[in-house]
Amino acid sequence: MKRFLLLLLINLLTVYSQAQQLPLIPQASQCTIYEGTYNLPAVLTVSFPEEWQATLEMFKQDLKNRMDISVVFSSKNNALKIQKDASLASEAYELDIHKKGIILKASHVCGLNYALASLQQLLLNSKSLPLLTLKDSPRFSYRGVMVDCSRHFWSISELKQTIDEMSLFKLNRLHLHLTDNQGWRFEVKKYPEIAKKGSYYWDFPALSGKYYTQKQLKELVAYAQNRGIEIIPEIDMPGHMLSLFAAFPEITCLGGEYEAFPQERDGKLRKRTWQNMVCLGNPKTYEVLGDIIAELCDVFPSRYIHLGGDEVATMIWKDCPHCQELFEREHMHDLGELQDYFTRWAHAELAKHGRIMIGWDEINERKAAQDQDVVMIWHSDEETYQKALDRNLNIILSPGDPCYFDYSYAKNPTRKVYEWNPVNQAMGAQANLWTEYVCTQSDVEKMLYPRLCALAEVLWNSPEQKHWPDFYQRLHAFPFQQLGMNAWMEEKESDEWFDLSKAVKPVLPAGVHVETNIYNVKGYEPEYALDGNPATFFQNGWDTNPDEYFKVWYDVPQRLSKIKVICDLSKDYFQRAKLLISEDDSLYTEVGTSDDFGHFEVQLDGRQVKAFKIVPTFVRLSRLVIREIEIE
């Protein structure tokens, strides 16, 4: 008996080890590998159920474009047989590679896509395939990414590229943030001026007029469905609505002229940025928003529709007679209850169309979320999601730590994402790519990959299956460059990240001081730039501009030979900054500059320095991370 148990244990460990050796992202949940290989023929013949024709056409094109493999659809002599198996769950699949060919089983287009993704990844590694059996299904049902189309606009072809890449890593939800203060990207046929005026910038004509027609979006929805991906749209309300007010100032509390602003516009020239909430006491508000929601539901067939609800300021409602009339009529005690009134209206409006509302976690701040509503958690504290779970609400996790991929790889590195463990009660999770500082499709890919691969594996596999060294090796063997994906691959396996929960604020040496007027993210203090540890860092919240500085000064002047500024080169670094030194902390002399890519090292040859300043000379569309200032 003992011998039998020992052999069984060895066999289980062997299967687990074999699974870990497969070059798949995410790794398959169950895998058995056998001796031998199957060599792919020069032309891959495929048979399949007719209803999956559109998806298989995509697969055919993928193999041709990515690996120069020709595919022929045929009912005879099939190297790849695709079969529909109703006994499998919709996202499950089985893949069997044996000496005579390949058999793929699924019950739904989702499982089909995941099986094809696994097969493609194996073929990227070699056309000589291992003999194996995969029985695979995901841990979480919701595995997504949000792309912000408002702050910067992404063409339909670019969104298709993102969909193609998501499909390869078995992600199944694309959340499109279509509107915000910076731009309105959704065509409303009843009110055509909304998209036109909401995407117009008087100072940036080249960025103006960029929005999606409903025809384009319907075609994109169909494209995503064939990839097994559901698109969830978001119209952010009742705040973040300056771009709507450009066409509809009459649904504001104050009236007057409003305009959307591009992120490229100087902050001093942006108008009425904090007057971005609708008037909740005006019946016209609900008429216009109801019409917009109706058209949104007509374009997007998704069960869930996202209606925002985050960061809604209330101060204007206090002085608005219409809002105050509503406040008194509903016997409210707190201005936040006005937003709760709107939340309940939005729930009911979507219910008319048979849809379920997703909202950011503020919709549940005072328990206004209804039973069927889904709360998307973006705050990183445990209390926020526990409040929703205590009410038995469905939740989707997208906390800033570690799911905000607009942050650089210093703050949210790949390992931090990989070692995150979402709570089992969640529907799933998504990465959020806000695009204030992401201006090109190349940057979209750099910020998503490889972190999105880590999140894909977190959401697909159980925590017990995760193993960072193994994942790191698979990640760095993956042919991102061959596939034309601009992944950031500069992280090391042994890299540590700055964990604020375990960090101690550094104490600078006696006589050394630091000061800055650059706004910083709470907890990422300026002193971390001088603590001798590149894993810790100072970080600001927004872009830097020429009237800001980072200063180091001494009680007693020092003779310095070199100053080197180490930023985070993945995204958040100085661009065109200058270094100024002073012998008396009054008269400053420029001694060096950074280049456009954050490299910043100045030789001083023993000059006497009482203080030095780093001053941007260019408004950078980026945050700033100073990992370390090395002084010799």
N, C-alpha and C positions, 0 to 999 in steps of 0.2 A: 504493500500500500504506500509506504514512504517513497519507494522507488517511482511508483506511478505519479505521485504528487510532485516529486522533484522533476520528472520529465515534463509534466504539464506546465510547471512554472518556467522551466527553461524554454519550452515552446512558446509560451505567452510572451516572455521577455524577448525572444527572437522576433516574433511578429511585431512587437512594439518597436524594436530597434530597426526592423526593416521599414516600418512606416516612417520613422524619423529620417531614413535615408532617401526617401523619395523626394525629388526636387519639385515639390508642390507648395504653393502658397494660396490659401491656407492648407495645412497638412490634412490629409484624409483622416476621418474619425476612425475607420476600421480598414485595415489593409493586410492582405496576405500575399507575400511574394514567393514565387516558385523558381526552380532552377530553369535556366534557358531564356531565350529571347525570341521575339517576333520581329522580323524585318519588314518594314513597311514597303509595299510594292511601289513601283515607279508612278503608277496611277492608282489612287485610292478609290475603289468602287464602294458606293454606299446605298443601302436600302433603308427606307424609313416610312412611317405613316404619313399619308398625304397632308394631314392637317399641320404638320411641322415643316412644311416646305419653306416658308419664309425664314425661319430660324436656320435651316440647313443651307439656304442660299448664303446667309451671312457667314456661316462656318466655312463654306466653300471658298468665299472670298478671303476670309482670315488666313486660311492655310496657304492660299496663293500669294497673298501680300506678305505674310510674316515669315513663311518658310519655303516658298516656291514649291509647294506640293499641289499637284493637280488632283482634283476630285471629279468623279463621274457618278451621276445618280443612275443606278441600275438595279433591276430586280434579280439579276443573275450574278453568280460568282462574286459575292460580296465579301470584301475584306472587312468592312464595317457594317454590322447589322444593328439597326436602331429599332428597339421594340417598345411598345407601350405596355406598361405593367400597372394595372389599376390597383394592385395591392400595395404599391409604394406610396408614401406620403408625397405631397405636392413638391416639396423641396428635396426629397431623397432621390438617390440614383444608385445604380450598380454598374460597374465597369469591369468587364472580364476580358483580359488579354490572354489568349492561348495560342498554341502553335499554328493554328489554322486561320486565325483572324481575331477580330474584336467584336464583342457583343456589348451593347449599351442599352440599359433599361431605365425608363422613367415613366411617371404617370402624367406629368405636366410639363409645360414649356420651361418652367423654372428649373426643375430637376434635370431636364434635357440640357439646358445651358450650362449647368454646373458640371455635368459629365463631360460635355464638349470642352469646357475650360480646363478640366483636369487632363484630358487627352492632349489638348494643345500644349499645355505646359510640359508634358512628358516629351512631346515631339520637338519642343524648343531645345530640349537637352540632347536628344538623339533620335534618329529615325529607326534605330534598333531599340525596341521597347522591351522592358522586362515583362515576363509572364506574371500576371497578378490578378487579384480580385479586390476591388474596392467596393465597400458598402458604406455610403457616406450620406450624412445629413447634418444640418447646422444646429448649433446650440440655441441661438436666438432667431426669432422670425424676422426681426427688423434690423437690417445691417446697411447703414446708409452713409451718405455724404451730402452736406448742404453746400451748394455753390451760390454765392452772392452775385446776382446778375445786375443789381442796382448800382452799386458803387463803381463797378466796371462792367461793361457789357461784353458778353461772350456770344459769338456768332453760333448759328445752328450747327454748322460743321464742327466748331470747337466743342459744343456740347455733345455732339455725336462721338467725338473722339474721347471725351470723358466717359461716356456711356460704354464705349468699347473696352476701355481700360477697367472700368468697374466690373464689367461682366467677366473679365479674365480672372478676377480675384473673388468672384462669387458674392459680390455685393448686390443688394436688390432694391434699394430705395434711393432715388435722386430727388432731393429737396431743393427746389428752385426758389430763391429769395428774389421775387420779381419786382418789388417796390420798396422804396425807402425815401428819405429826404433827398438823396442824391440823384434819383432817377426813377421814372415809371416805365416799365418795360412790357406791359401787357396791353394789347389793343382792346379797347372797349368800344364795340360797334355802336352802341347807343350814344356814347359820348366820345367821338373821335378826337376831340381836342385834348383829352386827358393825356394820352400817350404823346401827342405832338408837343404840347406845352410842358409836359412833365419830363421830357427828354431834351429840352432846348436849353443851351448855355450861350449867353450872349458873347462870352469871352473865349469860348472853345468851340468854334463851329465844326471842327473835325470830329468832335465827340458827340455832337448833337444829332437828334433824329434817330437814335438807335433804340428800337424796340421790336418786339416780336408780333407778327400778325397772328391771328387765331389760326389761320390755315397752316402757318409754319409750325405752330405749337402742336396742332393735332397730328401733323406728320411726325414730329419729334416723339410724341407719345406713342405712336404706332411703332416707330423704330425701337424705342426703349422696351416696349412690350415683347417684341420679338427677341430681345436680349434677356428676357426674364426680369426686367427692371420696371418698377412702377415710379412714375414721376408724381411727386407731391408738390403742388404750387403753394406759394405763400404771398398773400397780400397783407402787409403789416398794418394793423389798425388797433386801437384808435389813435395811436401816436405815430411818429416817424412818417408823416404824411405831407410834407412840404411839396413834394412833386405833384400830389393830387390838388393841392390848393392853388397851384399855378393856373389850373383850369377852373377850379371851384372855390374861390375865396368866400363864397356865400355860406359855406358849411363850417366856417371858422368862427371863433368867438369874437375876434377883433376886426375881421374884414380887411380891406386894403389889398395891396399887391403882394404876391408871393412868387418865389421862383425856386426851382431845384438848383442845386449847386454841384459841380463836379469836384471830386476829391482834389483835383489839381488846382483849384482856385485857392488863393491866399485866404486863410481863415478870417482875416480882417475884412474881407470883401463879401463874406457870406452873410445873407440877410435873414433875420428872424428865425435863427436855427432852433431856438427853444420854444417857438410858438407853433409846434408841429402836431398838436392834438386837435381832433375835430370837436365841434360844439355838440355836446350830448343832449342839449335841450332844444335842438332845432330839428323838427320833423324832416326837413330836407336832407339832413345827414343820413338818416336811415333809408330814405328813398334812393339816394345815389349809391350808397354802399350796398343796399339790397340788389340793385340792378347789376353792380359790378360782380357780386357774389354769384348771381344767376348765370352770367356769362362765363365766369371762371369754371363753374360746375359743368357747363356745356362743353367746354374745351377739354377739361381734365376729368376722366372717368374714375379717378382714384377714390377709394372709399374714404380716405382722409383728406381734408383740406386744412391748410395751416393759415390761421388768421392772426398771427403775431401776438400782440398784447404785452410786449416788453417795454421797459423804460418809459412809462407814460407819466410825464410830469402833470401835476394837478393845479398849479398856482393860478393859471388863467381861468379855470372853472370857478375859482373863488369869487372873482369879480364879474362874471358873466351873468346877466339877469336871466337868460334862458336856462343856463345850467343850474342856477340857484333856485329857479322855479321848480325844476325837476327834483332837486335836492330836497326841497321842502315838501313837495307832493308825495315823495316816496319815504318820507320820515327818516332821512339819512342822518348820520352823526359824524361821518368822516368823509373827506373829499374822495378818498380811494373807493368809496362805495359807488361813486359815479362810474368808475371803470367797471366795477362788478356788475352794474346794471347793463352796461354795454356787453360784457362777456356773456351774460345770459341771453341778451338779444342775438348775439352772433351765433350762439349754440342753436337757438330756435330757428334762425334764418337758414342755417345749413341743414337742419333737420327737415325743412320743407323740401329739400332736394335729395333727401335720403342719404346725407353725408354726415360724417363725424368730424368734429373740430379738434385740431391740434392747436395748442397755444403754448407760448413760453411760460415758464413756471410762475410768473407774476399773476396769471389768471387764477391761481389757487392760493394767492397770498392771504386772502380773507375768505377762502373756501367758496369762491364763486363758481369754480369749475363744476359742471354737471356730471352725473354718473357716467355717461358714455364718453365724455371729453378725455382727450389724451394730453397729459402734461409733459412738455419737453423741458427737461431739467438742464439749464445752462449754468446755474450757480454751482460751485464746487463743494458746498457744505452738505453734510449728510442730512441735516435737519430739513432742507428743502424737499428732497425726494421722499424722506420719511413721512412728511406731512401729507403728501399725495398718497403714499401707500397706506397710511392709516385710514384714509377715506376709501380704500379699495379702488382708486383710480389707476388707469393704465398710465405707465410712464415710459418715455424714451430718454435715455441718458445722452447728454452732449455737454458735459461740464467743461468749463474753461481749462481745467487741469484733468486730463491731458488732451481733450478733444478739440481745442481751438488750434487749427492748423495754420491760421494766419500768424500765429506766434512763431518765432524762429525755433530752430532746433536746439537752442540753448535752453529755452523755457520748457518746451515740450518735445524732448528728443524721442527717437524711435524706441529706445529701450523703455522709457517711461510709459509710452503707449502700450507696449507689448506686455509689461508687467502689471498693467491695470486690470482689475477684476470687477466687472460690473455686477450689480446685485442680481440674483436669479429672478426676482419678481418683475424685472423690467421686460418690456416687449423687445428691447434691444438698445442699440445706441447708434450714434452717427458722429462723424467728424464734421466740424463747421469751418468752412473756408470763407471768412469775411474778406472782402477784397478792397478795403480802403487802400491798402498798400500792395496789392497784387494786380499788376497792370497788363500782363501778357499771358497767353496760354502757356508759354514756357515756364513762367513763374507759377502758374496754377499747378503744373506737374511737379515742379520742384518742391512746392509746399505740401503737396499730397503724398508724394513718393520719396522714400519708402514707408512713411508713417502709416499710410492707408493700408499697406500690406500687413503691418503689425495689427492694426485694428481689425482687419478682415479675419485674421487668425484668432484674435481674442474672442470675436463674436461667433466664430464657427466651432471652435474646439472647447473642450472642458479645460478648466485651469490645470488639471493634473497632466494634461498632454503638453503643456507649454514648457519649452526648454530654450532659454535665450541663446546659448552658444550654437545650438543646432539651427535655430531660426536665423541667426546672424549669418551662418554659412550659406543657408539656402538663399537668403536675401542677396548676398554678394555674388552668388553664382547665377542669379537671375539676369537674363540678357536685356535689361532696360534699354541700353543704348541701341542694341540691335532692333528693338521695337520702336525706336524713335521717341522714347520717353525720357524726359529730362529729370531724372531722379537725383537727389542729393545723397551721395554715397561717401561722404567724408567722415562719418562717425566711426569710431573704433569700438570693437567688441567690449573692451574694458572701460569705456567711458562711463563716468558717473554723472548724475545730474544733481542740480541744486534743489534739495528737498527742504522747503521752508519749515516743514513740521519738525525737522530734526536739526535745523540750523541755529547757530548762536550768532547774534550780531557781533561782528568783529570790533575789537578795540584797537584803534590805530596806535602806533608807537608814540611815546611822549614827544611832543613838539611838532607832530604832523597833523594837519587839518585838511578837511575837504569840504567844499561847499558847491552847490549847483542850483540854478533856477530852472533846470529841466525837470518837468513833472515826472515823477517815477511811480511805477506800479507798487502798490502797498507791499512791503516786505522785502523788496529788492533794493536795499539801501545803497547809497553812494559809496559807503565804506567798503562794500564787497569788492569794489574795483581796486582796492589797495591792500587786500588781505593776503596776497601771495598765493592764492588758490584759484586757478583758472576755471575750476568747476563752479565756483560762485560768481555772481555778477550783479552789476547795477543794470536796471532796465527802466526805460521811460514808457509812458503810456501812449504817446502820439508821436507825430513826426517832429523833428528838430528844426529850428530856424536860426537865422543869424543873430537874433537878440538874446540867445541863450548861451550858456557856457558851463563847463565843468572845470572847477578850479582846485588846485592843491597848493597849500602854502605851509611854510615852516616858521617856527619861532625864531630859529637861528638859520641864516642863509647856508645853503649846502653847495658843494662843488659837485656837479653832475657831469657824467660822461655820455649818458644816453637816456632817452625816454622813448619807450615803445608802448603803443596803445593797441591792445588785443581786443577786437570786437568779435561778434558772432558773424562769421562770413557767409552763413547760409542766407541771411536776409537783412538782419538788423545791425548795420554798421554805419560809421561816419562816411559821408561822401562829400569830398571837397571841404574838409575842415582844416583849420590852421592851428599851429601850436605857438603860443606867445609866452615868453619868459620875462621875468622882471627881477632885478637885483634888490629892489626896495618895495615891491608890491604897489608901485604907483605908476611908473613908466614901463610899458610893456613893448617888447620887440618881437616881431615874427621871426621864427627860426626854422620853420618847416611846415609842410602840408601833407595831407593824406591824398591818396589817389581816389579814383571813382569806385574802388572795390574795397575800401576800408583798410588798406595797408598803410601803416602809420608808424614810422621809426625815424627818430631824429638824433644825430650825433652832436654832442655839445662840447666834447673835448675839455672837460673840467671847468666849464664856466660856472661862475657863482650865481646861484638862483635862490631867491627868497620865495618866489611863487611862480607857478605856471598855469596857463589856461588853455583849454581846448575849446575852440569856437567854430561852429559850423559857418560856412560861407555860402551854403546852398540849401534851400528848403528840400528836404529829402522825403520822398513818399515812402517812409518806412519808420518803424520804431528804432530804438537804439539799444543795443546791449554792449556794455563794456565789461568784458570778462576780467581783464586785468590791465593795470598800468604798471609796467616794469620800469623801475628807476635804478640806474647804476651811477 
